[in-house]
Amino acid sequence: MHVSVLSSGSSGNSTFIQTTESNILVDAGISCRKIKNSLSDFGKELNELDAIFITHEHTDHIKGLERIHNKFEVPVYIHKNTYLASKVHLDNPNFFNNKITIKDLSIRPIPTSHDAANPFGYEIKTKKKTLGYFTDLGVYDDEVKSITNNADGLVLESNHDIDMVLQGYYPYHLKQRILGDKGHLSNIDASLLIKNYASEKLKTVFLAHLSHNNNTEELAINTFEQINNNSKLKRIMTNRYNKTELLKI
């Protein structure tokens, strides 16, 4: 399994996952053109995608979805409540409730705690590897902890520095949303999830969905390294402007 986070942040999110047989996206929150160009760099075209899996309906996760699905006929897997809340029109959406199999991939939707209609993360598996995908969640439950414990790779939200939120210019209600149980994981939250629940199987972590106004790469990295001193763990920073390498998990 190979993974590239094409874009991650409050302005757009999309991740490409490739296996021997399959090519999928998780979210399509950037333009169709940007996704097309990113895939082209990896020798892939949009019409080679086997599926797009959607986490929730916020614009930064679905911006390019309608055009990609309707023009290139890429199958979309989305919860029905998410679809209804999204206001997008898809010619032929696939509504999920349980695990989905796409060729050599098994994708299990994992309910998460976020202020959306029916938000999900994903457990994405081949016969040999497991990727946990968790962005946009205010807290993590036992299921997220269990998947983290069994994961070879993680795409994990490290959204904000708590002090930056508290000292920043956002109005009180927005600060409460970010810091609340249906908001976003802080740098400390993300780092402690890995420290307390990851096993030696975990080799690669993509720190994702960093806030532009309430975080910096330096703060996210420093927090992660202070809490996790595992030299075998590869930590990859993601951002809204540039995709990561296509890394083997």
C-alpha positions in Angstrom: 0.0 0.0 0.0 1.2 3.5 -1.0 -0.2 6.8 0.3 0.1 10.4 -0.7 -1.8 13.2 1.1 -2.5 15.5 -1.9 -3.7 18.4 0.2 -4.7 18.8 3.9 -6.0 21.7 5.8 -9.0 23.9 6.4 -9.1 24.9 2.7 -9.0 21.4 1.2 -8.4 17.7 1.9 -7.7 14.7 -0.4 -5.6 11.6 0.0 -4.6 9.1 -2.7 -4.1 5.4 -1.8 -2.7 2.9 -4.2 -2.2 -0.8 -4.0 -1.2 -3.5 -6.4 -4.8 -3.6 -7.8 -6.6 -0.5 -6.6 -6.5 3.3 -6.7 -8.8 5.3 -4.4 -9.2 8.7 -2.9 -10.3 9.6 0.6 -12.1 13.0 0.1 -12.1 15.3 -2.8 -11.9 18.7 -1.2 -9.7 20.4 -3.7 -10.4 21.2 -7.3 -10.8 18.5 -10.0 -7.8 20.1 -11.8 -5.5 19.9 -8.8 -6.4 16.3 -8.1 -5.9 15.5 -11.8 -2.5 17.1 -11.9 -1.4 15.4 -8.7 -2.5 12.0 -10.0 -0.7 12.6 -13.2 2.6 13.0 -11.4 2.1 9.5 -10.1 1.3 8.2 -13.6 -2.5 7.9 -13.0 -5.6 9.5 -14.5 -8.9 10.3 -12.9 -10.7 7.6 -14.8 -8.3 5.0 -13.3 -9.7 5.7 -9.8 -11.7 2.8 -8.4 -13.5 4.9 -5.8 -13.7 8.1 -3.7 -14.6 7.7 -0.1 -16.1 10.7 1.7 -15.6 11.5 5.4 -18.2 14.2 5.8 -20.0 17.0 3.9 -17.9 20.1 4.8 -16.7 21.9 1.7 -13.0 21.3 2.3 -13.7 17.6 1.8 -16.0 17.6 -1.2 -15.1 20.7 -3.3 -14.1 18.7 -6.4 -16.4 15.7 -5.8 -19.3 16.5 -8.1 -17.2 17.2 -11.2 -14.9 14.2 -10.7 -17.8 11.8 -10.2 -20.2 13.2 -12.9 -17.5 13.8 -15.6 -15.2 10.9 -15.1 -17.7 8.4 -13.6 -15.6 7.6 -10.6 -17.7 5.7 -8.1 -18.4 7.5 -4.8 -19.0 5.9 -1.5 -20.7 8.2 1.0 -23.2 7.9 3.9 -26.7 8.9 2.8 -27.0 11.5 5.5 -23.7 13.0 4.4 -24.9 13.2 0.8 -28.2 14.8 1.8 -26.4 17.4 3.9 -23.8 18.1 1.2 -26.2 19.6 -1.4 -24.1 18.2 -4.2 -25.6 16.3 -7.1 -24.1 12.9 -7.9 -25.4 10.9 -10.8 -25.0 7.5 -9.0 -23.8 7.7 -5.4 -23.1 4.5 -3.4 -24.5 4.8 0.1 -22.6 2.8 2.7 -23.4 1.4 6.2 -20.8 -1.3 6.5 -17.5 -2.5 5.2 -16.8 -2.1 1.5 -14.5 -4.3 -0.6 -12.7 -2.7 -3.6 -10.6 -5.3 -5.4 -7.7 -6.0 -2.9 -8.9 -3.3 -0.4 -11.2 -3.6 2.5 -12.6 -0.2 3.7 -14.5 0.0 7.0 -16.2 3.3 7.9 -15.6 4.4 11.5 -18.0 6.9 13.0 -16.2 9.9 14.5 -17.1 12.8 16.7 -17.4 16.0 14.6 -20.1 18.7 13.9 -21.3 17.1 10.7 -24.3 15.0 9.6 -22.6 11.6 9.9 -18.9 11.9 9.9 -16.5 9.0 9.5 -12.9 8.0 9.5 -11.7 4.8 7.8 -9.8 1.6 8.4 -8.3 0.7 5.1 -6.8 -2.8 4.8 -5.0 -5.1 2.4 -4.1 -8.6 3.4 -0.8 -7.4 4.8 -1.2 -3.7 5.8 -3.6 -1.5 7.7 -4.1 2.3 7.3 -6.1 4.3 9.8 -7.6 7.6 8.4 -8.8 10.0 11.1 -9.3 13.8 10.4 -12.0 16.1 11.8 -12.7 14.6 15.2 -12.9 16.2 18.5 -12.2 13.1 20.6 -11.2 9.6 19.9 -13.1 6.6 21.1 -12.1 2.9 21.8 -12.6 2.0 18.1 -10.1 4.7 17.0 -7.7 3.5 19.7 -8.0 -0.1 18.6 -7.4 0.7 15.0 -4.4 2.9 15.9 -3.0 -0.1 17.9 -3.2 -2.3 14.8 -2.2 0.2 12.1 0.9 0.2 10.0 0.2 3.8 8.9 -2.0 6.7 10.1 -3.3 9.8 8.5 -4.1 11.7 11.7 -5.4 15.1 12.4 -3.1 17.4 14.4 -5.2 20.5 13.9 -4.3 23.1 16.5 -2.1 24.3 19.3 -4.5 24.9 22.3 -2.7 28.0 23.4 -2.9 29.5 20.0 -6.7 28.9 19.9 -7.2 30.4 23.4 -5.0 33.5 22.7 -6.2 34.0 19.1 -8.8 36.4 17.6 -11.5 33.8 17.0 -14.9 34.6 18.7 -15.6 32.6 21.9 -18.2 30.3 20.2 -15.7 29.3 17.5 -13.0 28.6 20.0 -15.4 26.4 21.9 -16.3 24.5 18.7 -12.6 23.8 17.8 -11.8 22.7 21.3 -15.0 20.8 21.9 -15.8 17.1 21.5 -17.2 17.7 18.0 -14.4 19.9 16.9 -10.8 19.0 16.1 -7.8 17.1 17.6 -5.0 19.3 19.1 -1.3 18.6 18.6 -1.3 17.1 22.1 -4.4 14.9 21.4 -2.8 13.4 18.3 0.6 12.8 19.9 -0.9 11.1 22.9 -3.1 8.8 20.8 0.1 7.5 19.2 2.1 7.4 22.4 -0.6 5.6 24.4 -2.2 3.3 21.8 0.1 2.7 18.8 2.1 -0.6 18.6 5.5 -1.3 17.1 3.6 -2.1 13.9 3.1 1.6 13.3 5.9 3.0 11.0 4.4 6.0 9.3 2.3 8.9 10.5 1.0 11.7 8.3 0.1 14.7 10.6 -2.9 16.2 8.8 -5.4 19.0 8.8 -3.2 21.6 10.4 -5.0 24.9 11.0 -3.7 27.9 9.2 -4.5 30.3 12.0 -4.1 28.1 15.1 -1.1 26.0 14.4 2.3 25.9 12.8 4.3 23.0 11.4 7.0 23.7 14.0 4.5 23.5 16.9 3.0 20.3 15.6 6.5 18.7 15.1 7.8 19.8 18.4 4.8 18.5 20.3 4.9 15.2 18.5 8.6 14.7 19.1 8.4 15.8 22.8 5.7 13.2 23.4 6.9 10.5 21.0 10.6 9.8 20.9 10.3 6.6 18.8 13.1 6.9 16.3 11.6 4.2 14.1 8.5 6.2 13.5 8.4 8.2 10.3 6.5 11.4 10.7 5.3 13.2 7.6 4.0 16.7 7.6 1.1 17.5 5.2 -0.1 20.9 4.1 -2.7 22.6 1.8 -0.3 23.6 -0.9 1.8 20.5 -1.8 1.3 16.8 -1.9 3.5 14.4 0.0 5.5 11.8 -1.6 3.8 8.5 -2.5 5.0 6.6 0.4 4.9 2.9 1.1 3.1 1.9 4.2 
